[in-house]
């Protein structure tokens, strides 16, 4: 299955664009105070990052004279996608709902960020406040030449499947899985958060799945390297879309590159490569040399995900077991500290 190799053959060599993007809002000065809808005052401190998804700041609660906690404040234009993220967090990610889910499904941790406050500032900016998110997985990958150990990939696969199952059961898709939207607590590697719900979509309002209609949305929305074929075609993302994106992430973290990672300037070329990849995966139900160093667990995961129908409900437990079994052979758990050592 040559097209799945991370090294492009017979093509122009491409390079992946930088993750940093031009900000669409002007940064606010440090020590500016923003008041949320519950009249809590948040002082912004250090600017952590900026992109076309908004700005992230380190922040503190002004009522804490000796700050005991650290917070992350996300800032964007009032009419930007932060409003979509706010809607999702208010509707489907309340702390009581997340805690109930964890208890019901016996999960020691579920990587959903808790929104502590939100509001509008100077009628120009919208903001959300979270407990400190930690370090982005992408920044860790940048230090590790974009690669992880197999153990870490399997651990993250289970953690993210947990989150996706929660989202999907609460009628939403994430729509933009990528390492830059995943955060790890550097002092506690058991804490992994999936954040940035700018592209969250309510795929099943009231329990009725939306119809598959290509070109009903803007095509290619999200991080081009990892979005699903549904998103490329302008169809609303469904459950299979998130699982497909997760599969691309797992491959990238293992190999350090994808067949289409080399050049992400032409979304049509990326779409064609993903279509070729999907066809190869479906045609090869058994392990073959073309998979290279791909673990059997990830190969089976991709085969299951790539054959899902648009409205089909995935078997999350079966998918999880694909990863938990090899972890058990490593004498490890998905909920241990994530093994983020530099991959060989």
C-alpha positions as CSV (number, residue, x, y, z in Angstrom):
1,X,0.0,0.0,0.0
2,X,2.6,2.5,-1.2
3,X,0.4,5.6,-1.0
4,X,0.3,5.3,2.8
5,X,4.0,5.7,3.2
6,X,5.0,8.9,4.9
7,X,7.6,9.5,2.1
8,X,6.0,10.9,-1.0
9,X,7.2,9.1,-4.2
10,X,7.2,10.4,-7.7
11,X,6.0,13.8,-6.5
12,X,7.3,17.2,-5.8
13,X,8.5,17.3,-2.2
14,X,6.2,19.5,-0.1
15,X,6.6,21.2,3.2
16,X,4.1,21.7,5.9
17,X,3.1,25.3,6.8
18,X,3.9,26.8,10.1
19,X,1.3,26.4,12.8
20,X,1.3,30.0,13.7
21,X,-1.2,32.1,11.7
22,X,-1.8,35.8,11.4
23,X,-4.0,36.9,14.2
24,X,-7.4,38.4,13.3
25,X,-7.7,40.5,16.5
26,X,-5.3,43.0,18.1
27,X,-3.7,41.7,21.3
28,X,-4.8,43.6,24.5
29,X,-2.2,45.0,26.8
30,X,-1.0,43.0,29.8
31,X,-2.9,43.8,33.1
32,X,-6.1,44.7,31.2
33,X,-9.1,43.5,33.3
34,X,-12.0,41.8,31.6
35,X,-15.3,41.2,33.4
36,X,-17.4,38.1,32.7
37,X,-21.2,37.8,32.8
38,X,-21.0,36.8,36.5
39,X,-19.1,39.9,37.3
40,X,-15.8,38.1,38.0
41,X,-12.8,40.1,37.0
42,X,-9.9,38.5,35.1
43,X,-6.6,40.2,34.6
44,X,-4.7,39.1,31.5
45,X,-1.0,38.5,32.0
46,X,1.3,36.8,29.5
47,X,0.3,36.3,25.9
48,X,0.8,32.6,25.2
49,X,-0.1,32.2,21.6
50,X,-2.0,33.9,18.7
51,X,-3.5,32.6,15.5
52,X,-6.6,33.1,13.4
53,X,-8.5,31.1,16.0
54,X,-7.8,33.8,18.6
55,X,-5.3,34.6,21.3
56,X,-4.5,32.7,24.4
57,X,-3.4,34.5,27.6
58,X,-2.2,33.5,31.0
59,X,-4.7,35.1,33.4
60,X,-5.5,35.6,37.0
61,X,-8.7,36.2,39.0
62,X,-8.4,39.7,40.6
63,X,-10.3,38.6,43.7
64,X,-7.4,36.3,44.6
65,X,-4.9,38.5,46.3
66,X,-2.3,35.7,46.4
67,X,-3.2,33.8,43.2
68,X,-3.5,30.1,44.1
69,X,-4.5,29.0,40.6
70,X,-3.5,29.7,37.1
71,X,-6.0,30.3,34.3
72,X,-6.0,30.4,30.5
73,X,-8.1,33.1,28.8
74,X,-9.0,32.8,25.2
75,X,-9.8,36.0,23.3
76,X,-11.2,36.6,19.8
77,X,-13.3,39.0,17.9
78,X,-16.9,39.3,19.2
79,X,-18.3,37.9,16.0
80,X,-15.6,35.2,15.6
81,X,-15.9,31.4,16.1
82,X,-15.5,31.8,19.8
83,X,-19.2,32.3,20.0
84,X,-19.7,28.8,18.5
85,X,-17.3,27.4,21.1
86,X,-19.1,29.2,23.9
87,X,-22.4,27.7,22.7
88,X,-21.0,24.2,22.8
89,X,-19.5,24.6,26.2
90,X,-22.7,26.0,27.7
91,X,-24.9,23.4,26.0
92,X,-22.9,20.2,26.3
93,X,-19.8,20.6,28.5
94,X,-21.1,21.7,31.9
95,X,-19.0,20.4,34.8
96,X,-22.0,18.5,36.3
97,X,-22.6,16.7,33.0
98,X,-19.0,15.7,32.5
99,X,-18.8,14.4,36.1
100,X,-21.9,12.4,35.7
101,X,-20.5,10.8,32.5
102,X,-17.2,10.0,34.2
103,X,-19.1,8.3,37.1
104,X,-21.5,6.4,34.8
105,X,-18.7,5.1,32.5
106,X,-16.1,4.7,35.3
107,X,-13.6,7.1,33.7
108,X,-10.8,8.4,35.9
109,X,-10.5,11.4,33.7
110,X,-12.2,13.0,30.7
111,X,-10.4,15.6,28.7
112,X,-13.1,18.2,28.4
113,X,-12.1,21.8,29.4
114,X,-14.2,23.4,32.1
115,X,-15.3,26.9,31.2
116,X,-15.1,29.1,34.3
117,X,-16.3,32.3,32.7
118,X,-17.2,34.1,29.5
119,X,-18.2,37.5,28.3
120,X,-17.8,40.4,25.9
121,X,-15.1,43.1,26.3
122,X,-15.4,46.7,24.9
123,X,-18.1,45.3,22.6
124,X,-15.3,44.2,20.3
125,X,-13.9,41.0,21.9
126,X,-15.4,37.8,23.2
127,X,-13.5,35.7,25.8
128,X,-13.6,32.4,27.6
129,X,-11.7,31.5,30.7
130,X,-10.5,28.0,31.6
131,X,-8.3,26.4,34.3
132,X,-4.7,26.5,33.0
133,X,-4.7,24.3,29.8
134,X,-1.0,23.4,30.0
135,X,1.3,22.9,27.0
136,X,0.0,22.1,23.6
137,X,0.9,18.7,22.3
138,X,2.1,20.3,19.1
139,X,4.8,22.2,21.0
140,X,5.9,18.9,22.5
141,X,6.0,17.2,19.0
142,X,8.0,20.2,17.7
143,X,10.7,19.2,20.2
144,X,10.4,15.5,19.3
145,X,10.7,15.9,15.5
146,X,6.9,15.4,15.2
147,X,7.1,11.8,16.5
148,X,5.9,9.8,19.6
149,X,6.5,6.4,21.0
150,X,3.9,3.8,20.1
151,X,2.9,3.6,23.8
152,X,2.1,7.4,23.8
153,X,0.1,7.1,20.6
154,X,-2.0,4.3,22.0
155,X,-2.5,6.1,25.3
156,X,-3.7,9.3,23.5
157,X,-5.9,7.2,21.2
158,X,-7.9,5.9,24.1
159,X,-8.1,9.3,25.9
160,X,-9.4,11.0,22.7
161,X,-11.8,8.2,21.9
162,X,-13.3,8.8,25.4
163,X,-13.7,12.5,24.7
164,X,-15.2,11.9,21.2
165,X,-17.7,9.4,22.5
166,X,-18.8,11.9,25.1
167,X,-19.1,14.6,22.5
168,X,-21.0,12.4,20.1
169,X,-23.4,11.1,22.7
170,X,-24.1,14.8,23.5
171,X,-25.0,15.5,19.9
172,X,-21.8,17.2,18.9
173,X,-18.7,16.6,16.7
174,X,-15.4,18.4,17.4
175,X,-14.5,19.0,13.7
176,X,-10.9,19.8,14.1
177,X,-8.7,17.2,15.8
178,X,-5.1,18.2,15.7
179,X,-2.1,18.3,18.1
180,X,-2.3,22.0,18.4
181,X,-5.8,21.6,20.0
182,X,-4.7,19.0,22.5
183,X,-3.1,20.1,25.8
184,X,-1.0,18.3,28.3
185,X,-0.3,19.3,31.9
186,X,3.6,19.4,32.0
187,X,3.6,18.7,35.8
188,X,1.0,15.9,35.6
189,X,1.1,13.9,32.4
190,X,-2.1,12.0,33.3
191,X,-4.0,15.2,32.4
192,X,-4.8,15.5,28.6
193,X,-7.4,18.0,27.3
194,X,-9.0,18.3,23.9
195,X,-9.7,22.0,23.5
196,X,-10.7,24.5,20.7
197,X,-14.3,23.8,19.8
198,X,-14.3,26.5,17.1
199,X,-15.7,24.0,14.6
200,X,-17.9,22.1,17.0
201,X,-21.1,21.1,15.2
202,X,-24.4,19.8,16.5
203,X,-24.7,16.9,14.1
204,X,-27.8,15.3,15.8
205,X,-30.1,18.0,17.2
206,X,-32.8,16.4,19.3
207,X,-31.5,13.0,18.3
208,X,-32.1,13.4,14.6
209,X,-28.9,13.0,12.5
210,X,-28.3,15.7,9.8
211,X,-28.5,14.5,6.2
212,X,-25.3,14.1,4.2
213,X,-25.2,17.0,1.8
214,X,-21.9,17.9,0.1
215,X,-21.3,21.6,-0.5
216,X,-23.7,22.5,2.3
217,X,-20.9,24.1,4.2
218,X,-17.6,25.8,3.4
219,X,-15.2,23.0,2.1
220,X,-11.9,22.3,3.8
221,X,-12.7,23.9,7.1
222,X,-10.3,23.1,9.9
223,X,-6.7,22.0,10.0
224,X,-6.1,20.8,6.4
225,X,-3.7,18.0,7.3
226,X,-6.2,16.2,9.5
227,X,-9.8,17.1,8.5
228,X,-12.0,14.3,7.2
229,X,-13.1,13.8,3.6
230,X,-16.6,14.9,4.6
231,X,-15.1,18.3,5.7
232,X,-13.1,18.5,2.4
233,X,-16.3,18.0,0.5
234,X,-18.3,20.6,2.4
235,X,-20.5,18.1,4.2
236,X,-21.4,18.6,7.8
237,X,-19.0,16.5,10.0
238,X,-20.5,13.4,11.5
239,X,-19.1,10.9,14.0
240,X,-17.1,9.1,11.4
241,X,-15.5,12.4,10.5
242,X,-13.9,12.9,14.0
243,X,-12.8,9.2,14.0
244,X,-11.2,9.6,10.6
245,X,-9.3,12.7,11.8
246,X,-8.1,10.9,14.8
247,X,-6.7,8.2,12.6
248,X,-4.7,10.7,10.6
249,X,-3.4,12.2,13.9
250,X,-2.3,8.7,15.1
251,X,-0.4,8.1,11.8
252,X,1.3,11.5,11.9
253,X,2.4,11.0,15.5
254,X,3.9,7.6,14.7
255,X,5.6,8.5,11.4
256,X,6.3,12.2,11.8
257,X,4.6,12.9,8.5
258,X,1.6,11.9,6.3
259,X,1.7,11.3,2.5
260,X,0.0,14.8,2.1
261,X,2.0,16.5,4.9
262,X,4.6,17.7,2.5
263,X,2.5,20.4,0.9
264,X,-0.7,21.7,2.4
265,X,-1.1,24.7,0.1
266,X,-3.6,22.9,-2.3
267,X,-6.6,21.4,-0.5
268,X,-7.6,19.6,-3.7
269,X,-4.3,17.7,-3.7
270,X,-4.7,16.8,0.0
271,X,-8.2,15.6,-0.7
272,X,-7.0,13.3,-3.5
273,X,-4.3,11.8,-1.4
274,X,-6.7,11.1,1.4
275,X,-9.1,9.5,-1.0
276,X,-6.3,7.3,-2.3
277,X,-5.3,6.4,1.3
278,X,-8.9,5.4,2.2
279,X,-9.2,3.2,-0.9
280,X,-5.9,1.5,0.0
281,X,-7.0,0.9,3.5
282,X,-10.4,-0.6,2.5
283,X,-8.8,-2.9,-0.2
284,X,-6.3,-4.4,2.3
285,X,-8.2,-6.1,5.1
286,X,-5.0,-7.9,6.2
287,X,-1.6,-6.6,7.3
288,X,0.6,-6.0,4.3
289,X,4.2,-4.7,3.8
290,X,2.8,-1.5,2.4
291,X,1.8,-0.4,5.9
292,X,5.4,-0.1,6.9
293,X,5.9,0.1,10.7
294,X,2.2,0.6,11.3
295,X,1.0,-1.4,14.4
296,X,-1.8,-3.8,13.8
297,X,-4.0,-2.0,16.3
298,X,-4.0,1.2,14.2
299,X,-4.4,-0.6,11.0
300,X,-7.5,-2.3,12.3
301,X,-8.8,1.0,13.7
302,X,-8.4,2.7,10.3
303,X,-10.2,-0.2,8.5
304,X,-13.1,0.0,10.8
305,X,-13.4,3.8,10.7
306,X,-13.0,4.1,6.9
307,X,-15.9,1.8,6.3
308,X,-18.4,3.6,8.5
309,X,-21.5,5.0,6.9
310,X,-22.2,8.7,7.4
311,X,-24.9,8.3,10.0
312,X,-23.6,5.0,11.5
313,X,-22.9,4.9,15.2
314,X,-19.3,3.7,15.9
315,X,-18.6,0.9,18.4
316,X,-16.4,3.0,20.7
317,X,-15.7,0.2,23.1
318,X,-14.5,-2.1,20.3
319,X,-12.3,0.7,18.9
320,X,-10.8,1.4,22.4
321,X,-10.0,-2.3,22.9
322,X,-7.8,-2.2,19.8
323,X,-5.5,0.1,21.8
324,X,-6.0,-1.1,25.4
325,X,-4.9,-4.7,24.5
326,X,-1.4,-3.8,23.3
327,X,-1.1,-1.4,26.2
328,X,-1.8,-4.3,28.6
329,X,1.0,-6.2,26.9
330,X,3.3,-3.2,27.6
331,X,2.1,-3.4,31.2
332,X,0.6,0.1,30.8
333,X,-2.7,1.8,31.1
334,X,-4.2,4.5,28.9
335,X,-4.7,6.5,32.0
336,X,-1.1,6.4,33.3
337,X,1.1,9.4,32.6
338,X,1.4,9.7,28.9
339,X,4.8,8.5,27.7
340,X,6.1,11.6,25.9
341,X,9.7,10.6,25.7
342,X,11.4,11.3,22.3
343,X,10.6,8.5,19.9
344,X,13.6,6.6,18.5
